[in-house]
């Protein structure tokens, strides 16, 4: 389970960097790399990052801190 949370963390970092680039420079790196923000590949990446964020929510409320 520890590897799962690390994968989620990496995906969240990728998403955070992408949102930072969008906010600072109006540059969507995921869209640029995968053929536009409306392409099916970009949408798949957005969904995967969103699922990773949902999977990381329980870790916010855990008291042991062993998951990551």
MOPAC internal coordinates of N, CA, C and O (Angstrom, degrees):
PM7 1SCF
backbone

  N    0.0000 0     0.00 0     0.00 0    0    0    0
  C    1.4474 1     0.00 0     0.00 0    1    0    0
  C    1.5262 1   110.57 1     0.00 0    2    1    0
  O    1.2310 1   120.20 1   153.60 1    3    2    1
  N    1.3166 1   117.23 1   -26.40 1    3    2    1
  C    1.4503 1   121.12 1  -179.88 1    5    3    2
  C    1.5288 1   111.12 1   -63.95 1    6    5    3
  O    1.2310 1   120.31 1   140.76 1    7    6    5
  N    1.3282 1   117.01 1   -39.24 1    7    6    5
  C    1.4629 1   121.14 1   178.45 1    9    7    6
  C    1.5277 1   110.70 1   -65.08 1   10    9    7
  O    1.2310 1   120.42 1   142.38 1   11   10    9
  N    1.3253 1   116.80 1   -37.62 1   11   10    9
  C    1.4677 1   121.22 1   178.93 1   13   11   10
  C    1.5219 1   110.54 1   -60.09 1   14   13   11
  O    1.2310 1   120.02 1   134.83 1   15   14   13
  N    1.3151 1   117.57 1   -45.17 1   15   14   13
  C    1.4602 1   120.81 1  -179.62 1   17   15   14
  C    1.5245 1   111.46 1   -69.22 1   18   17   15
  O    1.2310 1   119.91 1   148.19 1   19   18   17
  N    1.3147 1   117.78 1   -31.81 1   19   18   17
  C    1.4666 1   119.79 1   176.36 1   21   19   18
  C    1.5244 1   110.72 1   -68.64 1   22   21   19
  O    1.2310 1   120.31 1   141.78 1   23   22   21
  N    1.3207 1   117.01 1   -38.22 1   23   22   21
  C    1.4607 1   120.52 1   175.79 1   25   23   22
  C    1.5220 1   109.65 1   -63.71 1   26   25   23
  O    1.2310 1   120.67 1   136.14 1   27   26   25
  N    1.3269 1   116.32 1   -43.86 1   27   26   25
  C    1.4686 1   120.23 1   177.02 1   29   27   26
  C    1.5250 1   110.75 1   -59.67 1   30   29   27
  O    1.2310 1   120.21 1   138.97 1   31   30   29
  N    1.3055 1   117.20 1   -41.03 1   31   30   29
  C    1.4588 1   121.20 1  -179.75 1   33   31   30
  C    1.5296 1   110.90 1   -64.23 1   34   33   31
  O    1.2310 1   120.15 1   137.16 1   35   34   33
  N    1.3151 1   117.33 1   -42.84 1   35   34   33
  C    1.4655 1   121.01 1   178.33 1   37   35   34
  C    1.5329 1   110.08 1   -62.03 1   38   37   35
  O    1.2310 1   120.57 1   136.30 1   39   38   37
  N    1.3259 1   116.52 1   -43.70 1   39   38   37
  C    1.4636 1   119.90 1   178.46 1   41   39   38
  C    1.5278 1   111.45 1   -63.78 1   42   41   39
  O    1.2310 1   120.08 1   141.58 1   43   42   41
  N    1.3128 1   117.46 1   -38.42 1   43   42   41
  C    1.4588 1   120.81 1   177.76 1   45   43   42
  C    1.5256 1   111.58 1   -66.82 1   46   45   43
  O    1.2310 1   120.29 1   143.83 1   47   46   45
  N    1.3078 1   117.05 1   -36.17 1   47   46   45
  C    1.4655 1   120.65 1   176.45 1   49   47   46
  C    1.5201 1   110.41 1   -65.47 1   50   49   47
  O    1.2310 1   120.30 1   136.58 1   51   50   49
  N    1.3324 1   117.03 1   -43.42 1   51   50   49
  C    1.4638 1   121.11 1   177.16 1   53   51   50
  C    1.5260 1   109.96 1   -59.96 1   54   53   51
  O    1.2310 1   120.50 1   134.46 1   55   54   53
  N    1.3256 1   116.64 1   -45.54 1   55   54   53
  C    1.4582 1   120.35 1   178.55 1   57   55   54
  C    1.5146 1   112.22 1   -63.61 1   58   57   55
  O    1.2310 1   120.38 1   139.51 1   59   58   57
  N    1.3196 1   116.87 1   -40.49 1   59   58   57
  C    1.4611 1   120.62 1   179.12 1   61   59   58
  C    1.5154 1   112.40 1   -65.46 1   62   61   59
  O    1.2310 1   120.47 1   138.59 1   63   62   61
  N    1.3152 1   116.71 1   -41.41 1   63   62   61
  C    1.4641 1   120.17 1   177.10 1   65   63   62
  C    1.5259 1   109.81 1   -63.55 1   66   65   63
  O    1.2310 1   120.33 1   136.96 1   67   66   65
  N    1.3231 1   116.97 1   -43.04 1   67   66   65
  C    1.4612 1   120.00 1   179.42 1   69   67   66
  C    1.5293 1   110.74 1   -61.53 1   70   69   67
  O    1.2310 1   119.96 1   134.69 1   71   70   69
  N    1.3387 1   117.67 1   -45.31 1   71   70   69
  C    1.4666 1   120.21 1   178.72 1   73   71   70
  C    1.5271 1   111.29 1   -64.46 1   74   73   71
  O    1.2310 1   120.49 1   144.19 1   75   74   73
  N    1.3217 1   116.68 1   -35.81 1   75   74   73
  C    1.4665 1   119.73 1   176.41 1   77   75   74
  C    1.5195 1   111.80 1   -63.16 1   78   77   75
  O    1.2310 1   120.56 1   138.12 1   79   78   77
  N    1.3300 1   116.53 1   -41.88 1   79   78   77
  C    1.4600 1   120.77 1   177.55 1   81   79   78
  C    1.5283 1   111.22 1   -65.75 1   82   81   79
  O    1.2310 1   120.54 1   141.24 1   83   82   81
  N    1.3282 1   116.57 1   -38.76 1   83   82   81
  C    1.4609 1   120.14 1   177.66 1   85   83   82
  C    1.5325 1   109.83 1   -64.21 1   86   85   83
  O    1.2310 1   120.31 1   135.60 1   87   86   85
  N    1.3147 1   117.01 1   -44.40 1   87   86   85
  C    1.4554 1   120.84 1  -178.23 1   89   87   86
  C    1.5144 1   113.69 1   -68.70 1   90   89   87
  O    1.2310 1   120.08 1   140.20 1   91   90   89
  N    1.3189 1   117.46 1   -39.80 1   91   90   89
  C    1.4657 1   120.56 1  -176.04 1   93   91   90
  C    1.5268 1   113.39 1   -84.14 1   94   93   91
  O    1.2310 1   120.88 1   139.70 1   95   94   93
  N    1.3330 1   115.91 1   -40.30 1   95   94   93
  C    1.4641 1   119.48 1  -170.36 1   97   95   94
  C    1.5235 1   114.06 1  -124.37 1   98   97   95
  O    1.2310 1   119.58 1  -176.32 1   99   98   97
  N    1.3212 1   118.42 1     3.68 1   99   98   97
  C    1.4665 1   122.66 1  -174.46 1  101   99   98
  C    1.5272 1   110.77 1    53.68 1  102  101   99
  O    1.2310 1   120.75 1  -141.13 1  103  102  101
  N    1.3254 1   116.16 1    38.87 1  103  102  101
  C    1.4597 1   122.35 1  -179.25 1  105  103  102
  C    1.5193 1   109.13 1  -119.60 1  106  105  103
  O    1.2310 1   120.62 1   -64.23 1  107  106  105
  N    1.3224 1   116.42 1   115.77 1  107  106  105
  C    1.4602 1   122.25 1   178.79 1  109  107  106
  C    1.5250 1   108.19 1   -94.75 1  110  109  107
  O    1.2310 1   120.53 1   -80.14 1  111  110  109
  N    1.3158 1   116.59 1    99.86 1  111  110  109
  C    1.4625 1   121.61 1  -175.93 1  113  111  110
  C    1.5319 1   111.82 1   -65.22 1  114  113  111
  O    1.2310 1   120.10 1   138.68 1  115  114  113
  N    1.3188 1   117.42 1   -41.32 1  115  114  113
  C    1.4679 1   120.57 1   179.44 1  117  115  114
  C    1.5203 1   109.73 1   -62.97 1  118  117  115
  O    1.2310 1   120.42 1   133.92 1  119  118  117
  N    1.3181 1   116.80 1   -46.08 1  119  118  117
  C    1.4552 1   120.54 1   177.65 1  121  119  118
  C    1.5179 1   112.15 1   -62.42 1  122  121  119
  O    1.2310 1   120.66 1   139.62 1  123  122  121
  N    1.3163 1   116.34 1   -40.38 1  123  122  121
  C    1.4601 1   121.22 1   179.83 1  125  123  122
  C    1.5281 1   110.92 1   -64.52 1  126  125  123
  O    1.2310 1   120.69 1   136.49 1  127  126  125
  N    1.3147 1   116.28 1   -43.51 1  127  126  125
  C    1.4648 1   119.93 1  -178.80 1  129  127  126
  C    1.5270 1   113.10 1   -70.98 1  130  129  127
  O    1.2310 1   120.29 1   149.13 1  131  130  129
  N    1.3384 1   117.04 1   -30.87 1  131  130  129
  C    1.4574 1   120.22 1  -170.46 1  133  131  130
  C    1.5221 1   113.93 1  -113.44 1  134  133  131
  O    1.2310 1   119.67 1  -159.28 1  135  134  133
  N    1.3319 1   118.23 1    20.72 1  135  134  133
  C    1.4514 1   120.59 1   171.59 1  137  135  134
  C    1.5046 1   116.14 1    90.03 1  138  137  135
  O    1.2310 1   119.60 1  -149.11 1  139  138  137
  N    1.3156 1   118.36 1    30.89 1  139  138  137
  C    1.4563 1   121.43 1   178.12 1  141  139  138
  C    1.5125 1   111.52 1   104.36 1  142  141  139
  O    1.2310 1   121.35 1   -26.77 1  143  142  141
  N    1.3140 1   115.02 1   153.23 1  143  142  141
  C    1.4636 1   119.09 1  -175.14 1  145  143  142
  C    1.5198 1   112.89 1   -72.40 1  146  145  143
  O    1.2310 1   119.78 1   164.16 1  147  146  145
  N    1.3285 1   118.03 1   -15.84 1  147  146  145
  C    1.4651 1   120.67 1   178.82 1  149  147  146
  C    1.5264 1   112.74 1   -98.14 1  150  149  147
  O    1.2310 1   120.05 1   179.45 1  151  150  149
  N    1.3307 1   117.51 1    -0.55 1  151  150  149
  C    1.4664 1   119.21 1  -179.83 1  153  151  150
  C    1.5277 1   110.15 1   -69.40 1  154  153  151
  O    1.2310 1   121.15 1   -23.97 1  155  154  153
  N    1.2982 1   115.41 1   156.03 1  155  154  153
  C    1.4673 1   120.24 1  -177.18 1  157  155  154
  C    1.5310 1   110.87 1   -63.65 1  158  157  155
  O    1.2310 1   119.93 1   143.32 1  159  158  157
  N    1.3295 1   117.75 1   -36.68 1  159  158  157
  C    1.4724 1   119.93 1   179.64 1  161  159  158
  C    1.5303 1   111.29 1   -65.65 1  162  161  159
  O    1.2310 1   120.59 1   137.46 1  163  162  161
  N    1.3303 1   116.47 1   -42.54 1  163  162  161
  C    1.4678 1   119.62 1   177.88 1  165  163  162
  C    1.5210 1   110.60 1   -63.36 1  166  165  163
  O    1.2310 1   120.55 1   137.47 1  167  166  165
  N    1.3090 1   116.55 1   -42.53 1  167  166  165
  C    1.4602 1   119.97 1   179.96 1  169  167  166
  C    1.5217 1   111.44 1   -63.90 1  170  169  167
  O    1.2310 1   119.96 1   144.02 1  171  170  169
  N    1.3243 1   117.69 1   -35.98 1  171  170  169
  C    1.4645 1   121.25 1   176.85 1  173  171  170
  C    1.5308 1   109.96 1   -64.13 1  174  173  171
  O    1.2310 1   120.67 1   135.93 1  175  174  173
  N    1.3377 1   116.32 1   -44.07 1  175  174  173
  C    1.4718 1   119.68 1   178.76 1  177  175  174
  C    1.5218 1   109.94 1   -62.87 1  178  177  175
  O    1.2310 1   119.79 1   137.46 1  179  178  177
  N    1.3284 1   118.01 1   -42.54 1  179  178  177
  C    1.4653 1   120.71 1   178.93 1  181  179  178
  C    1.5265 1   111.24 1   -60.79 1  182  181  179
  O    1.2310 1   120.64 1   139.23 1  183  182  181
  N    1.3235 1   116.39 1   -40.77 1  183  182  181
  C    1.4717 1   120.17 1   179.18 1  185  183  182
  C    1.5236 1   110.44 1   -66.57 1  186  185  183
  O    1.2310 1   120.05 1   137.53 1  187  186  185
  N    1.3247 1   117.51 1   -42.47 1  187  186  185
  C    1.4680 1   120.70 1   180.00 1  189  187  186
  C    1.5277 1   110.72 1   -63.07 1  190  189  187
  O    1.2310 1   120.29 1   137.71 1  191  190  189
  N    1.3286 1   117.04 1   -42.29 1  191  190  189
  C    1.4687 1   120.13 1   178.16 1  193  191  190
  C    1.5275 1   110.20 1   -65.21 1  194  193  191
  O    1.2310 1   120.32 1   140.92 1  195  194  193
  N    1.3302 1   117.00 1   -39.08 1  195  194  193
  C    1.4625 1   120.46 1   177.65 1  197  195  194
  C    1.5157 1   112.40 1   -64.39 1  198  197  195
  O    1.2310 1   120.28 1   139.30 1  199  198  197
  N    1.3244 1   117.06 1   -40.70 1  199  198  197
  C    1.4746 1   120.92 1   177.58 1  201  199  198
  C    1.5281 1   109.66 1   -65.60 1  202  201  199
  O    1.2310 1   120.48 1   141.06 1  203  202  201
  N    1.3332 1   116.69 1   -38.94 1  203  202  201
  C    1.4655 1   119.64 1   177.49 1  205  203  202
  C    1.5234 1   110.80 1   -61.74 1  206  205  203
  O    1.2310 1   120.62 1   141.26 1  207  206  205
  N    1.3268 1   116.43 1   -38.74 1  207  206  205
  C    1.4662 1   119.72 1   177.81 1  209  207  206
  C    1.5222 1   110.81 1   -64.78 1  210  209  207
  O    1.2310 1   120.19 1   138.15 1  211  210  209
  N    1.3118 1   117.25 1   -41.85 1  211  210  209
  C    1.4697 1   120.00 1   177.95 1  213  211  210
  C    1.5269 1   111.43 1   -64.60 1  214  213  211
  O    1.2310 1   120.57 1   141.49 1  215  214  213
  N    1.3179 1   116.52 1   -38.51 1  215  214  213
  C    1.4674 1   119.99 1   179.67 1  217  215  214
  C    1.5263 1   112.08 1   -69.60 1  218  217  215
  O    1.2310 1   120.09 1   156.66 1  219  218  217
  N    1.3294 1   117.44 1   -23.34 1  219  218  217
  C    1.4630 1   121.10 1  -179.37 1  221  219  218
  C    1.5281 1   112.63 1   -84.33 1  222  221  219
  O    1.2310 1   119.60 1   167.00 1  223  222  221
  N    1.3133 1   118.37 1   -13.00 1  223  222  221
  C    1.4648 1   121.18 1  -178.16 1  225  223  222
  C    1.5269 1   112.72 1   -58.27 1  226  225  223
  O    1.2310 1   118.60 1   134.08 1  227  226  225
  N    1.3410 1   120.27 1   -45.92 1  227  226  225
  C    1.4719 1   118.51 1  -179.64 1  229  227  226
  C    1.5251 1   113.61 1   -59.93 1  230  229  227
  O    1.2310 1   120.44 1   152.40 1  231  230  229
  N    1.3226 1   116.77 1   -27.60 1  231  230  229
  C    1.4583 1   120.10 1   179.81 1  233  231  230
  C    1.5263 1   111.33 1   -66.02 1  234  233  231
  O    1.2310 1   119.94 1   154.82 1  235  234  233
  N    1.3139 1   117.72 1   -25.18 1  235  234  233
  C    1.4650 1   120.66 1   177.21 1  237  235  234
  C    1.5214 1   111.73 1   -64.50 1  238  237  235
  O    1.2310 1   120.57 1   150.40 1  239  238  237
  N    1.3150 1   116.51 1   -29.60 1  239  238  237
  C    1.4540 1   121.67 1  -174.68 1  241  239  238
  C    1.5264 1   113.54 1  -102.80 1  242  241  239
  O    1.2310 1   120.12 1  -178.90 1  243  242  241
  N    1.3303 1   117.38 1     1.10 1  243  242  241
  C    1.4664 1   119.07 1   178.87 1  245  243  242
  C    1.5202 1   108.85 1   -79.22 1  246  245  243
  O    1.2310 1   121.07 1   -35.73 1  247  246  245
  N    1.2903 1   115.57 1   144.27 1  247  246  245
  C    1.4681 1   119.96 1  -177.90 1  249  247  246
  C    1.5191 1   113.21 1   -95.68 1  250  249  247
  O    1.2310 1   119.91 1   166.15 1  251  250  249
  N    1.3359 1   117.77 1   -13.85 1  251  250  249
  C    1.4590 1   119.28 1  -174.12 1  253  251  250
  C    1.5234 1   113.37 1   -90.24 1  254  253  251
  O    1.2310 1   118.28 1   152.04 1  255  254  253
  N    1.3190 1   120.89 1   -27.96 1  255  254  253
  C    1.4533 1   122.03 1   178.13 1  257  255  254
  C    1.5118 1   113.87 1    70.62 1  258  257  255
  O    1.2310 1   119.39 1  -166.33 1  259  258  257
  N    1.3318 1   118.77 1    13.67 1  259  258  257
  C    1.4585 1   121.60 1  -179.67 1  261  259  258
  C    1.5182 1   113.86 1   -82.62 1  262  261  259
  O    1.2310 1   119.68 1   166.15 1  263  262  261
  N    1.3184 1   118.22 1   -13.85 1  263  262  261
  C    1.4507 1   119.27 1  -172.55 1  265  263  262
  C    1.5156 1   112.53 1   -71.51 1  266  265  263
  O    1.2310 1   118.75 1   150.33 1  267  266  265
  N    1.3219 1   120.00 1   -29.67 1  267  266  265
  C    1.4512 1   120.45 1   179.43 1  269  267  266
  C    1.5120 1   109.77 1  -121.62 1  270  269  267
  O    1.2310 1   120.10 1   180.00 1  271  270  269

